[in-house]
Amino acid sequence: MTVKESLAICVINGYPKPNRDVLAEAGMKQAHEMYVDFLKEYVPNAKIDTLYIADLDTALPSGTNLSSYDAYIWTGSNLTIYHDEPRVTRQIEFSRALYDVGKPQYGSCWGVQMAAVAAGGEVQKNPKGREWAFARDIHLTDAGKQHPLYKGKPAQFDGFIMHLDIVTRIPEGGTLLASNAHSNVQSLAVKHGKGSFWATQYHPEYNLYEMARLLIARKEPLTNEGFFKKQEEVEQLAANMMQLYQHPDDKKLREMLKIGDDILTKQIRQQELRNWIDYLVLPSIGK
């Protein structure tokens, strides 16, 4: 099933260029490209633009130009949202402007932090440290089980993840939809101003190959933080993940990596993205 409407969607890449270069050197797609891949498949008639918002020389839409798009998607970022610097503050201000004009927003990782902070919430460094590769045993709250973001999604699942910071105060108008033992806020729905922002700390847009390449890009901090004794161990894990990506029916690899259909099956993994289109974006058109 696909959506036939000709939506105009802006995908906001939150990474500054130096870090985009790091990701490219690791052999992975840029953060916005994974969303673009999803949109091209599910909304084939969509007009999709990418906004490199962390590059200070990038002009941002404003005023009536904000309404030239039906919706906006936020990618992850290597920036820190509580640092008072222009690459960060211009992003928060832009999200607030989107709330004000009522345009639907979605985001993962940096996106859920943006959803919270732009509406008056708070983000801090997670005292439990980095959550990486897989967010295990994410469970829906009672509100999450009733929310359209999770229509058709299992009540408990694993997801792709890579982050150091967490939402520590949910803003007024925010609803906690999912949690796990490592990060209390794994997803939020926020109503603020005229707009709504649905967001996850984990990454429904990733696949096993791209997360493996992200491990390669982050192999130095993963080793320095004590998750591995040496960087070669990161590379071996990444190699096993890429092998399973190529051969998803390999039961031995699935068991070794503790990976199930919620990670490997696109129909399950991307359910939140389809629901955002179906239950937030499409109903907002023409309002």
N, C-alpha and C positions, 0 to 999 in steps of 0.2 A: 504493500500500500504506500502511495505517495500523496503529497499535498499538491494540488494543481494550481493554487493561487500564485500570482506573481508578486511575492513578497520582496521588499527591499530591506536587507539586513546588513548592519554594520558590525563587523567583528573587530573588537578592540584588543590589539596585541599589547599587553602590559610590560613586555620586556624592552629595556633599552638596547640599542644596537650592539654594544660590546658583548652582551650576554647572548643575543641572538646569534652572534658569530660563534660563540662557544658551543651552542647547541648544534649549529651547522657542522662544526668541526667534529662533533661526536657522531655525526651521520644520522641525526634525527630530523624530522619535520619541524618547522616552526610551529609555535603554539596555535596560531590562527589557522594553519593549514588543516589541522585535524578537525576543527569545526567546519571549515569549508568543505572538507570531504563529506562530512555528515549532511550538510545542507544540500550539496549537489545531488546526493542520493535521495534524500527525503523530500526536499522542496526543489525539484529540478528546474523550475521556472524562476527561481529566486534571483534577484540582482544582489550580489554580495560584494561589499567593499571592505578593505582592511584599513584600520586606522592605527598607525604606530604612535600611540599617545605618549609614550615615555621619551620620545625624541623631541626635544624642546623646539626644534625648528619645524615641527609638524603643525600646521594650522588646524584648529578644531572647529567643527560646526558649531554654530551658535544661533540663538534666536529662532526664527522660522525654519532655518536650515536643519534644526534638530528633528523637525517633523518630516523631513524628506525620507526618513527611514521608518519602517514599521516597528523595528525592534533592534536591540543592541545586545551583543554577547561579549563578555569579558573573559579573556584567557588568564592563565597563571602569569606570574611575574617573579623575578628574583629580587625585586625591591622589597623594602620593609615599610608597611603602611603607616607606622607610627613615627617614621623619620620625617622631620619637617624640612623637606627639600622640594624644589619645583617639580621634579619628575614624578613625585608622589602627589603633592598637593593639587596639581592641575588635574590629575585623574579623579581625585575625590570631588573636586569642584564640578567636573564634567558629569560625574554620576549624579550629583545633587541636581544639576540642571535637567537631567533626564527624568529624575523623580518629579521635578516641578512641572514638566510638560506632559508627564503621564505616559512616557514610552516604556513598554515592557523591557526588562533587563534580565539576562541570565548570566551566570558566571560560575567558574570552578576555581578552587584554591584561592588565589588572589581575589577572585570574584566574590566569594562568600564574605571575605574580609571587607571588600569594597561595599557590599550590600549593607553590612553592619555599620561601618564607620561613616559612610555618607549619610546615613539616617540617624546618626547620633550614638551609635554603639561604640564598643572598645575592642581593640586587639592587642595582645601582648605575646611575648615569647612563651612557648609551651614549656613549663618546668619539667615535663617528662621527656623533653628532647625531640629530635626529629622523628617524624612518622614517614616511612619511606617504602616505595614499591607497592605495598598492598595495605590498605586499611582493612583490618580484619574485623569480622563480626559487627558490621554496621547494623544497627537495629532502628526501625522506625518507632517514633514516639506515637502516642495515641493520636495526636494531631496529624502526624505524618501518615498514619494509616488511612486517614480520612481525606488527605490533601490530594488534589489532582496531579501534583508533580509525581506522585508514586502510584498512580493508577496502573495496575498490571505488573507492579514490581514486587518481588518477594519481601516479606517483612524483615528478613535478615539476609545480608549479603556481604561480599567483599568488593572493594573497589580499588582502582589505581590511585596512588597518592605520593606526594613529596612536599613536605612543608615543615617549617620550624615554628610558625606563629599560629595562634588560635584566637577565635572570637571569645572574649572573656565577659563581655556584657552585651546582651541582645538589646537592640534599640526598641523604643516604644513603637508598636506596630509590627514587631518581629515575632515570628512563631518558630520555635524549635521543631524541626521535622525528623531529624535523625542524629544519632550519637553512636560512639563506641567507647571502649575503655581508655583509649589513648587521647581522644579529642572529643570533649562533650558536644561541641557544635560541629556536626558533620553536614548539616544542611539547614537552611533557613528559608522562610518566605517572609518578605518584608513589604509592608504597605507604608508608603511615606509620600507626603505631598499628594499628587494625583496618580502616582505610579506604583507599580509592583515589581519586585526584584526576587526571582527564585534563584537560589544558589546552593552549590555543594562545595565542601572542602575537598572532597575527592574528585576524580577526573573521569566522568563518563565518556569523554571524547577520545581518551587514549586507547591504545591496544597494547598487546604484550610486546610487540616489537619496539614500539616507540618508548615504552617504559624501560625496556632493556637499554636502549640508546641513552635515555636520560640517566640511568645508573652509571653509564660510562662517562657522561658529562660531569657527574657528581662523585666520581670515584675517590677523588682526593678528600673532600670533606667527610664522606662516608667512612673512609679509613681513619682519618684523624679523630673522628668522633667515637671510634671504638667498635663500630659494627663489623669491621673486618680487620684482620691482622696485617694484610698487605693488599695493594690495589689489584694484584692478579686474581685475588679471590672475587672481587667485584666483577672483573672481566669474565670469570668462569660462570658466575651466576647469570650474568647478562647473556652469555652464550647459550646456557641451558634454556633461558626464557625465549630466546630467538628460535631455538630448535623446536620448542613446544609451539611457538607461533606457526611454524611451518608444518608441524605435525600435531594438531590439536587432539588427535585420538590416541596419542602415546600415553597409555595408562601409567607406565612407570614414571615418566616425567611429571605427569599431573600429580601423582602421589608424592613424589619427592619435593615438588615445589608447593604442594598444598593448594592447587589451583583447580577450581571447578567451573561449571558452565556460566556462573555469574561474571567471571572474568573473561572467559573465552568466547562466549556467545554474544554477538552484537545485539541480537534481539533483546536480551536481558540487560546488557551493559548500557545501552543507549536509551533505555526507556524514558529516563527523565528528560532527555532532549526532545524526543517526540512529543511527550506530554506538554512541555513548555510551549511548543509550537501549537499544539491542538487546543490547549485549555487556557492559555494566556494570550498568545500572539494573535491567533485567528479571531477570537472574540473581541479583541481590542480594535480591530480594523473598522474604520468608519465612525468610531466614537468621537 
